[in-house]
Amino acid sequence: MTEQQFRARTAEIVRRNREKADVSSNTGTNVAVDQLTSIVERIERIEAEKKGLSDDVKEIYQEAKGNGFEAKAIRRIVRLRAMDASQKAAHEEVESILETYMQALGML
């Protein structure tokens, strides 16, 4: 959905909600519309920032790949470093079980 389609859809929802509420005073409705508009615009700005950051991260992985590093391994390292202690313990347990199974199947 494009930004223009999103805005049109939001305006349509606001219009329908106005009709449903049957508000006699436009003041309350205008405040609600202003608040909704502000919320939507803030979300749109943050989504745009997220896209920009995501593009930056992709560039860094491409740089790493260009320097001979394996992007999948780096992604895994980043994911592991972001884990808290309990998540790391659970991950290590799964890795240990995996290693045991692989040994049993003659894969190691």
N, CA, C and O atoms as CSV, one atom per row, in Angstrom:
chain,resi,resn,atom,element,x,y,z
A,1,MET,N,N,0.854,-1.167,0.000
A,1,MET,CA,C,0.000,0.000,0.000
A,1,MET,C,C,0.903,1.234,0.000
A,1,MET,O,O,1.797,1.375,0.835
A,2,THR,N,N,0.645,2.112,-0.951
A,2,THR,CA,C,1.441,3.331,-1.024
A,2,THR,C,C,1.008,4.300,0.063
A,2,THR,O,O,-0.048,4.136,0.674
A,3,GLU,N,N,1.833,5.309,0.294
A,3,GLU,CA,C,1.501,6.310,1.312
A,3,GLU,C,C,0.203,7.027,0.948
A,3,GLU,O,O,-0.620,7.311,1.818
A,4,GLN,N,N,0.025,7.317,-0.336
A,4,GLN,CA,C,-1.186,8.001,-0.785
A,4,GLN,C,C,-2.414,7.125,-0.550
A,4,GLN,O,O,-3.451,7.623,-0.112
A,5,GLN,N,N,-2.309,5.836,-0.832
A,5,GLN,CA,C,-3.422,4.920,-0.580
A,5,GLN,C,C,-3.696,4.813,0.910
A,5,GLN,O,O,-4.850,4.750,1.335
A,6,PHE,N,N,-2.622,4.791,1.707
A,6,PHE,CA,C,-2.766,4.705,3.149
A,6,PHE,C,C,-3.503,5.923,3.687
A,6,PHE,O,O,-4.413,5.799,4.506
A,7,ARG,N,N,-3.101,7.096,3.220
A,7,ARG,CA,C,-3.759,8.338,3.670
A,7,ARG,C,C,-5.228,8.362,3.254
A,7,ARG,O,O,-6.089,8.770,4.034
A,8,ALA,N,N,-5.513,7.929,2.033
A,8,ALA,CA,C,-6.901,7.905,1.560
A,8,ALA,C,C,-7.722,6.931,2.389
A,8,ALA,O,O,-8.864,7.219,2.745
A,9,ARG,N,N,-7.141,5.779,2.696
A,9,ARG,CA,C,-7.841,4.772,3.517
A,9,ARG,C,C,-8.102,5.321,4.917
A,9,ARG,O,O,-9.189,5.134,5.464
A,10,THR,N,N,-7.119,5.993,5.494
A,10,THR,CA,C,-7.278,6.581,6.823
A,10,THR,C,C,-8.370,7.640,6.814
A,10,THR,O,O,-9.200,7.688,7.722
A,11,ALA,N,N,-8.371,8.494,5.785
A,11,ALA,CA,C,-9.404,9.525,5.686
A,11,ALA,C,C,-10.789,8.899,5.572
A,11,ALA,O,O,-11.750,9.402,6.154
A,12,GLU,N,N,-10.890,7.813,4.831
A,12,GLU,CA,C,-12.179,7.118,4.689
A,12,GLU,C,C,-12.639,6.539,6.025
A,12,GLU,O,O,-13.822,6.624,6.354
A,13,ILE,N,N,-11.742,5.965,6.783
A,13,ILE,CA,C,-12.091,5.406,8.095
A,13,ILE,C,C,-12.548,6.510,9.029
A,13,ILE,O,O,-13.532,6.349,9.751
A,14,VAL,N,N,-11.836,7.633,9.017
A,14,VAL,CA,C,-12.221,8.771,9.862
A,14,VAL,C,C,-13.605,9.258,9.467
A,14,VAL,O,O,-14.438,9.532,10.330
A,15,ARG,N,N,-13.854,9.368,8.166
A,15,ARG,CA,C,-15.159,9.831,7.686
A,15,ARG,C,C,-16.277,8.895,8.156
A,15,ARG,O,O,-17.322,9.350,8.621
A,16,ARG,N,N,-16.046,7.589,8.030
A,16,ARG,CA,C,-17.067,6.621,8.477
A,16,ARG,C,C,-17.287,6.693,9.980
A,16,ARG,O,O,-18.420,6.594,10.452
A,17,ASN,N,N,-16.208,6.865,10.730
A,17,ASN,CA,C,-16.346,6.964,12.186
A,17,ASN,C,C,-17.116,8.217,12.581
A,17,ASN,O,O,-17.878,8.199,13.548
A,18,ARG,N,N,-16.924,9.298,11.842
A,18,ARG,CA,C,-17.685,10.521,12.106
A,18,ARG,C,C,-19.178,10.263,11.910
A,18,ARG,O,O,-20.009,10.666,12.724
A,19,GLU,N,N,-19.493,9.583,10.812
A,19,GLU,CA,C,-20.895,9.300,10.521
A,19,GLU,C,C,-21.504,8.401,11.600
A,19,GLU,O,O,-22.636,8.623,12.028
A,20,LYS,N,N,-20.759,7.394,12.034
A,20,LYS,CA,C,-21.266,6.468,13.053
A,20,LYS,C,C,-21.488,7.177,14.381
A,20,LYS,O,O,-22.472,6.920,15.074
A,21,ALA,N,N,-20.578,8.058,14.728
A,21,ALA,CA,C,-20.679,8.729,16.020
A,21,ALA,C,C,-21.802,9.748,16.040
A,21,ALA,O,O,-22.341,10.064,17.101
A,22,ASP,N,N,-22.160,10.266,14.863
A,22,ASP,CA,C,-23.215,11.272,14.756
A,22,ASP,C,C,-22.976,12.397,15.753
A,22,ASP,O,O,-23.857,12.756,16.535
A,23,VAL,N,N,-21.785,12.936,15.709
A,23,VAL,CA,C,-21.373,13.980,16.639
A,23,VAL,C,C,-22.011,15.291,16.215
A,23,VAL,O,O,-21.925,15.686,15.052
A,24,SER,N,N,-22.651,15.964,17.165
A,24,SER,CA,C,-23.302,17.228,16.842
A,24,SER,C,C,-22.307,18.381,16.839
A,24,SER,O,O,-22.535,19.390,16.173
A,25,SER,N,N,-21.206,18.246,17.576
A,25,SER,CA,C,-20.202,19.301,17.653
A,25,SER,C,C,-18.988,18.901,16.842
A,25,SER,O,O,-18.423,17.828,17.056
A,26,ASN,N,N,-18.583,19.746,15.918
A,26,ASN,CA,C,-17.409,19.466,15.101
A,26,ASN,C,C,-16.118,19.653,15.866
A,26,ASN,O,O,-15.081,19.136,15.451
A,27,THR,N,N,-16.151,20.377,16.974
A,27,THR,CA,C,-14.936,20.648,17.730
A,27,THR,C,C,-14.295,19.353,18.215
A,27,THR,O,O,-13.095,19.151,18.032
A,28,GLY,N,N,-15.074,18.486,18.823
A,28,GLY,CA,C,-14.548,17.208,19.313
A,28,GLY,C,C,-14.031,16.353,18.175
A,28,GLY,O,O,-13.006,15.685,18.310
A,29,THR,N,N,-14.728,16.371,17.067
A,29,THR,CA,C,-14.317,15.589,15.910
A,29,THR,C,C,-13.019,16.123,15.338
A,29,THR,O,O,-12.132,15.352,14.975
A,30,ASN,N,N,-12.904,17.452,15.254
A,30,ASN,CA,C,-11.674,18.045,14.728
A,30,ASN,C,C,-10.478,17.691,15.588
A,30,ASN,O,O,-9.392,17.427,15.073
A,31,VAL,N,N,-10.677,17.684,16.905
A,31,VAL,CA,C,-9.586,17.312,17.806
A,31,VAL,C,C,-9.199,15.857,17.555
A,31,VAL,O,O,-8.015,15.528,17.486
A,32,ALA,N,N,-10.209,14.982,17.419
A,32,ALA,CA,C,-9.921,13.567,17.170
A,32,ALA,C,C,-9.211,13.381,15.837
A,32,ALA,O,O,-8.271,12.592,15.744
A,33,VAL,N,N,-9.641,14.087,14.820
A,33,VAL,CA,C,-9.001,13.997,13.510
A,33,VAL,C,C,-7.565,14.497,13.594
A,33,VAL,O,O,-6.657,13.881,13.036
A,34,ASP,N,N,-7.359,15.607,14.287
A,34,ASP,CA,C,-6.002,16.143,14.448
A,34,ASP,C,C,-5.106,15.150,15.183
A,34,ASP,O,O,-3.950,14.947,14.810
A,35,GLN,N,N,-5.654,14.533,16.235
A,35,GLN,CA,C,-4.872,13.550,16.988
A,35,GLN,C,C,-4.534,12.351,16.112
A,35,GLN,O,O,-3.398,11.878,16.098
A,36,LEU,N,N,-5.543,11.861,15.374
A,36,LEU,CA,C,-5.320,10.709,14.507
A,36,LEU,C,C,-4.292,11.043,13.430
A,36,LEU,O,O,-3.402,10.243,13.142
A,37,THR,N,N,-4.419,12.214,12.845
A,37,THR,CA,C,-3.473,12.645,11.820
A,37,THR,C,C,-2.059,12.703,12.394
A,37,THR,O,O,-1.108,12.246,11.761
A,38,SER,N,N,-1.927,13.262,13.585
A,38,SER,CA,C,-0.626,13.351,14.234
A,38,SER,C,C,-0.039,11.964,14.477
A,38,SER,O,O,1.142,11.732,14.220
A,39,ILE,N,N,-0.859,11.049,14.970
A,39,ILE,CA,C,-0.401,9.681,15.243
A,39,ILE,C,C,0.052,9.004,13.960
A,39,ILE,O,O,1.125,8.401,13.916
A,40,VAL,N,N,-0.762,9.104,12.919
A,40,VAL,CA,C,-0.433,8.465,11.650
A,40,VAL,C,C,0.854,9.053,11.074
A,40,VAL,O,O,1.713,8.310,10.599
A,41,GLU,N,N,0.992,10.366,11.111
A,41,GLU,CA,C,2.199,10.999,10.576
A,41,GLU,C,C,3.442,10.606,11.356
A,41,GLU,O,O,4.505,10.407,10.769
A,42,ARG,N,N,3.319,10.494,12.678
A,42,ARG,CA,C,4.469,10.055,13.487
A,42,ARG,C,C,4.860,8.631,13.122
A,42,ARG,O,O,6.044,8.321,12.994
A,43,ILE,N,N,3.865,7.764,12.955
A,43,ILE,CA,C,4.152,6.375,12.575
A,43,ILE,C,C,4.815,6.339,11.205
A,43,ILE,O,O,5.778,5.601,10.999
A,44,GLU,N,N,4.305,7.131,10.272
A,44,GLU,CA,C,4.891,7.175,8.927
A,44,GLU,C,C,6.345,7.632,8.973
A,44,GLU,O,O,7.187,7.075,8.269
A,45,ARG,N,N,6.650,8.636,9.788
A,45,ARG,CA,C,8.037,9.112,9.902
A,45,ARG,C,C,8.944,8.010,10.456
A,45,ARG,O,O,10.050,7.791,9.963
A,46,ILE,N,N,8.454,7.330,11.482
A,46,ILE,CA,C,9.267,6.263,12.086
A,46,ILE,C,C,9.449,5.110,11.107
A,46,ILE,O,O,10.538,4.542,11.021
A,47,GLU,N,N,8.391,4.752,10.361
A,47,GLU,CA,C,8.507,3.691,9.355
A,47,GLU,C,C,9.542,4.078,8.298
A,47,GLU,O,O,10.317,3.229,7.857
A,48,ALA,N,N,9.564,5.343,7.889
A,48,ALA,CA,C,10.547,5.807,6.915
A,48,ALA,C,C,11.960,5.710,7.501
A,48,ALA,O,O,12.900,5.326,6.805
A,49,GLU,N,N,12.103,6.059,8.783
A,49,GLU,CA,C,13.407,5.939,9.443
A,49,GLU,C,C,13.837,4.479,9.511
A,49,GLU,O,O,15.005,4.159,9.288
A,50,LYS,N,N,12.877,3.581,9.823
A,50,LYS,CA,C,13.193,2.153,9.878
A,50,LYS,C,C,13.678,1.658,8.524
A,50,LYS,O,O,14.635,0.888,8.448
A,51,LYS,N,N,13.021,2.096,7.458
A,51,LYS,CA,C,13.432,1.688,6.116
A,51,LYS,C,C,14.845,2.187,5.833
A,51,LYS,O,O,15.671,1.456,5.285
A,52,GLY,N,N,15.118,3.434,6.208
A,52,GLY,CA,C,16.451,3.975,6.006
A,52,GLY,C,C,17.502,3.184,6.769
A,52,GLY,O,O,18.570,2.884,6.236
A,53,LEU,N,N,17.200,2.849,8.017
A,53,LEU,CA,C,18.136,2.060,8.818
A,53,LEU,C,C,18.305,0.663,8.234
A,53,LEU,O,O,19.413,0.129,8.194
A,54,SER,N,N,17.203,0.077,7.783
A,54,SER,CA,C,17.271,-1.248,7.167
A,54,SER,C,C,18.167,-1.217,5.926
A,54,SER,O,O,18.961,-2.130,5.700
A,55,ASP,N,N,18.030,-0.165,5.131
A,55,ASP,CA,C,18.894,-0.017,3.953
A,55,ASP,C,C,20.350,0.127,4.362
A,55,ASP,O,O,21.240,-0.415,3.706
A,56,ASP,N,N,20.596,0.856,5.443
A,56,ASP,CA,C,21.966,1.017,5.946
A,56,ASP,C,C,22.555,-0.321,6.374
A,56,ASP,O,O,23.712,-0.622,6.077
A,57,VAL,N,N,21.757,-1.121,7.071
A,57,VAL,CA,C,22.223,-2.441,7.524
A,57,VAL,C,C,22.542,-3.324,6.318
A,57,VAL,O,O,23.552,-4.029,6.316
A,58,LYS,N,N,21.687,-3.289,5.295
A,58,LYS,CA,C,21.943,-4.077,4.083
A,58,LYS,C,C,23.262,-3.676,3.444
A,58,LYS,O,O,24.024,-4.525,2.983
A,59,GLU,N,N,23.524,-2.371,3.419
A,59,GLU,CA,C,24.789,-1.888,2.856
A,59,GLU,C,C,25.988,-2.417,3.636
A,59,GLU,O,O,27.008,-2.782,3.051
A,60,ILE,N,N,25.856,-2.455,4.956
A,60,ILE,CA,C,26.960,-2.939,5.787
A,60,ILE,C,C,27.209,-4.420,5.522
A,60,ILE,O,O,28.358,-4.851,5.429
A,61,TYR,N,N,26.122,-5.209,5.398
A,61,TYR,CA,C,26.295,-6.629,5.084
A,61,TYR,C,C,26.936,-6.805,3.703
A,61,TYR,O,O,27.761,-7.699,3.512
A,62,GLN,N,N,26.562,-5.961,2.748
A,62,GLN,CA,C,27.176,-6.038,1.418
A,62,GLN,C,C,28.657,-5.671,1.485
A,62,GLN,O,O,29.490,-6.266,0.802
A,63,GLU,N,N,28.967,-4.681,2.322
A,63,GLU,CA,C,30.367,-4.302,2.517
A,63,GLU,C,C,31.149,-5.479,3.098
A,63,GLU,O,O,32.251,-5.793,2.647
A,64,ALA,N,N,30.558,-6.123,4.104
A,64,ALA,CA,C,31.220,-7.276,4.725
A,64,ALA,C,C,31.445,-8.378,3.688
A,64,ALA,O,O,32.520,-8.973,3.617
A,65,LYS,N,N,30.414,-8.634,2.892
A,65,LYS,CA,C,30.527,-9.658,1.849
A,65,LYS,C,C,31.623,-9.283,0.851
A,65,LYS,O,O,32.394,-10.137,0.413
A,66,GLY,N,N,31.682,-8.011,0.500
A,66,GLY,CA,C,32.709,-7.541,-0.418
A,66,GLY,C,C,34.113,-7.691,0.145
A,66,GLY,O,O,35.085,-7.778,-0.606
A,67,ASN,N,N,34.216,-7.719,1.466
A,67,ASN,CA,C,35.513,-7.897,2.129
A,67,ASN,C,C,35.798,-9.357,2.453
A,67,ASN,O,O,36.762,-9.667,3.153
A,68,GLY,N,N,34.955,-10.257,1.940
A,68,GLY,CA,C,35.214,-11.686,2.095
A,68,GLY,C,C,34.562,-12.344,3.303
A,68,GLY,O,O,34.826,-13.514,3.583
A,69,PHE,N,N,33.726,-11.623,4.014
A,69,PHE,CA,C,33.040,-12.208,5.167
A,69,PHE,C,C,31.719,-12.832,4.733
A,69,PHE,O,O,31.116,-12.419,3.742
A,70,GLU,N,N,31.284,-13.828,5.486
A,70,GLU,CA,C,30.015,-14.509,5.210
A,70,GLU,C,C,28.894,-13.784,5.959
A,70,GLU,O,O,28.881,-13.742,7.190
A,71,ALA,N,N,27.959,-13.219,5.202
A,71,ALA,CA,C,26.877,-12.422,5.792
A,71,ALA,C,C,26.001,-13.249,6.733
A,71,ALA,O,O,25.574,-12.753,7.775
A,72,LYS,N,N,25.733,-14.495,6.376
A,72,LYS,CA,C,24.892,-15.344,7.244
A,72,LYS,C,C,25.524,-15.530,8.613
A,72,LYS,O,O,24.834,-15.497,9.632
A,73,ALA,N,N,26.831,-15.726,8.635
A,73,ALA,CA,C,27.531,-15.906,9.909
A,73,ALA,C,C,27.485,-14.623,10.731
A,73,ALA,O,O,27.299,-14.663,11.947
A,74,ILE,N,N,27.653,-13.495,10.065
A,74,ILE,CA,C,27.601,-12.219,10.782
A,74,ILE,C,C,26.202,-11.979,11.340
A,74,ILE,O,O,26.056,-11.515,12.471
A,75,ARG,N,N,25.166,-12.295,10.547
A,75,ARG,CA,C,23.788,-12.151,11.045
A,75,ARG,C,C,23.571,-13.003,12.295
A,75,ARG,O,O,22.926,-12.574,13.251
A,76,ARG,N,N,24.115,-14.199,12.268
A,76,ARG,CA,C,23.967,-15.098,13.425
A,76,ARG,C,C,24.687,-14.530,14.645
A,76,ARG,O,O,24.164,-14.578,15.758
A,77,ILE,N,N,25.869,-14.001,14.436
A,77,ILE,CA,C,26.616,-13.394,15.543
A,77,ILE,C,C,25.836,-12.226,16.126
A,77,ILE,O,O,25.723,-12.098,17.345
A,78,VAL,N,N,25.296,-11.372,15.258
A,78,VAL,CA,C,24.516,-10.221,15.727
A,78,VAL,C,C,23.322,-10.698,16.536
A,78,VAL,O,O,23.029,-10.149,17.598
A,79,ARG,N,N,22.631,-11.718,16.039
A,79,ARG,CA,C,21.469,-12.266,16.749
A,79,ARG,C,C,21.880,-12.848,18.114
A,79,ARG,O,O,21.188,-12.643,19.112
A,80,LEU,N,N,23.002,-13.569,18.149
A,80,LEU,CA,C,23.469,-14.154,19.409
A,80,LEU,C,C,23.875,-13.075,20.412
A,80,LEU,O,O,23.594,-13.199,21.604
A,81,ARG,N,N,24.529,-12.026,19.940
A,81,ARG,CA,C,24.958,-10.956,20.843
A,81,ARG,C,C,23.781,-10.192,21.418
A,81,ARG,O,O,23.892,-9.595,22.489
A,82,ALA,N,N,22.647,-10.203,20.715
A,82,ALA,CA,C,21.456,-9.484,21.191
A,82,ALA,C,C,20.674,-10.268,22.239
A,82,ALA,O,O,19.782,-9.719,22.886
A,83,MET,N,N,21.000,-11.548,22.410
A,83,MET,CA,C,20.264,-12.396,23.354
A,83,MET,C,C,20.628,-12.062,24.794
A,83,MET,O,O,21.757,-11.678,25.096
A,84,ASP,N,N,19.642,-12.218,25.676
A,84,ASP,CA,C,19.937,-12.088,27.102
A,84,ASP,C,C,20.413,-13.447,27.623
A,84,ASP,O,O,20.463,-14.415,26.864
A,85,ALA,N,N,20.758,-13.525,28.897
A,85,ALA,CA,C,21.368,-14.733,29.467
A,85,ALA,C,C,20.470,-15.963,29.320
A,85,ALA,O,O,20.948,-17.040,28.964
A,86,SER,N,N,19.178,-15.809,29.591
A,86,SER,CA,C,18.285,-16.975,29.510
A,86,SER,C,C,18.119,-17.434,28.062
A,86,SER,O,O,18.025,-18.632,27.794
A,87,GLN,N,N,18.084,-16.489,27.141
A,87,GLN,CA,C,17.984,-16.856,25.727
A,87,GLN,C,C,19.253,-17.568,25.260
A,87,GLN,O,O,19.193,-18.530,24.495
A,88,LYS,N,N,20.404,-17.081,25.734
A,88,LYS,CA,C,21.664,-17.725,25.371
A,88,LYS,C,C,21.731,-19.139,25.920
A,88,LYS,O,O,22.193,-20.055,25.239
A,89,ALA,N,N,21.265,-19.319,27.165
A,89,ALA,CA,C,21.265,-20.655,27.771
A,89,ALA,C,C,20.379,-21.600,26.970
A,89,ALA,O,O,20.767,-22.740,26.712
A,90,ALA,N,N,19.201,-21.145,26.576
A,90,ALA,CA,C,18.298,-21.980,25.785
A,90,ALA,C,C,18.921,-22.309,24.433
A,90,ALA,O,O,18.809,-23.433,23.943
A,91,HIS,N,N,19.571,-21.326,23.842
A,91,HIS,CA,C,20.220,-21.546,22.550
A,91,HIS,C,C,21.350,-22.572,22.680
A,91,HIS,O,O,21.483,-23.469,21.848
A,92,GLU,N,N,22.148,-22.432,23.717
A,92,GLU,CA,C,23.252,-23.374,23.930
A,92,GLU,C,C,22.738,-24.788,24.154
A,92,GLU,O,O,23.353,-25.755,23.706
A,93,GLU,N,N,21.604,-24.908,24.852
A,93,GLU,CA,C,21.015,-26.228,25.086
A,93,GLU,C,C,20.594,-26.859,23.763
A,93,GLU,O,O,20.848,-28.039,23.524
A,94,VAL,N,N,19.962,-26.083,22.921
A,94,VAL,CA,C,19.537,-26.595,21.615
A,94,VAL,C,C,20.753,-26.980,20.779
A,94,VAL,O,O,20.751,-28.024,20.127
A,95,GLU,N,N,21.788,-26.149,20.791
A,95,GLU,CA,C,23.003,-26.451,20.047
A,95,GLU,C,C,23.654,-27.745,20.552
A,95,GLU,O,O,24.160,-28.542,19.762
A,96,SER,N,N,23.637,-27.947,21.877
A,96,SER,CA,C,24.211,-29.156,22.466
A,96,SER,C,C,23.437,-30.396,22.022
A,96,SER,O,O,24.025,-31.417,21.667
A,97,ILE,N,N,22.121,-30.289,22.049
A,97,ILE,CA,C,21.281,-31.404,21.608
A,97,ILE,C,C,21.517,-31.691,20.128
A,97,ILE,O,O,21.619,-32.850,19.725
A,98,LEU,N,N,21.601,-30.647,19.329
A,98,LEU,CA,C,21.858,-30.797,17.898
A,98,LEU,C,C,23.184,-31.519,17.665
A,98,LEU,O,O,23.270,-32.426,16.837
A,99,GLU,N,N,24.212,-31.109,18.399
A,99,GLU,CA,C,25.519,-31.746,18.254
A,99,GLU,C,C,25.449,-33.226,18.633
A,99,GLU,O,O,26.032,-34.073,17.957
A,100,THR,N,N,24.739,-33.531,19.711
A,100,THR,CA,C,24.580,-34.925,20.140
A,100,THR,C,C,23.902,-35.747,19.048
A,100,THR,O,O,24.348,-36.848,18.726
A,101,TYR,N,N,22.829,-35.213,18.482
A,101,TYR,CA,C,22.103,-35.916,17.422
A,101,TYR,C,C,22.988,-36.116,16.190
A,101,TYR,O,O,22.972,-37.182,15.574
A,102,MET,N,N,23.757,-35.088,15.838
A,102,MET,CA,C,24.616,-35.179,14.673
A,102,MET,C,C,25.707,-36.212,14.880
A,102,MET,O,O,26.064,-36.932,13.948
A,103,GLN,N,N,26.239,-36.293,16.087
A,103,GLN,CA,C,27.249,-37.311,16.398
A,103,GLN,C,C,26.633,-38.697,16.287
A,103,GLN,O,O,27.235,-39.608,15.720
A,104,ALA,N,N,25.420,-38.853,16.835
A,104,ALA,CA,C,24.744,-40.136,16.792
A,104,ALA,C,C,24.487,-40.589,15.350
A,104,ALA,O,O,24.476,-41.787,15.068
A,105,LEU,N,N,24.282,-39.638,14.449
A,105,LEU,CA,C,24.016,-39.962,13.054
A,105,LEU,C,C,25.283,-40.008,12.206
A,105,LEU,O,O,25.222,-40.179,10.988
A,106,GLY,N,N,26.442,-39.851,12.870
A,106,GLY,CA,C,27.717,-39.919,12.180
A,106,GLY,C,C,27.978,-38.723,11.275
A,106,GLY,O,O,28.702,-38.824,10.284
A,107,MET,N,N,27.393,-37.619,11.621
A,107,MET,CA,C,27.548,-36.412,10.805
A,107,MET,C,C,28.720,-35.555,11.263
A,107,MET,O,O,29.109,-34.619,10.565
A,108,LEU,N,N,29.286,-35.859,12.422
A,108,LEU,CA,C,30.438,-35.090,12.914
A,108,LEU,C,C,31.652,-35.977,13.004
A,108,LEU,O,O,32.724,-35.517,13.397
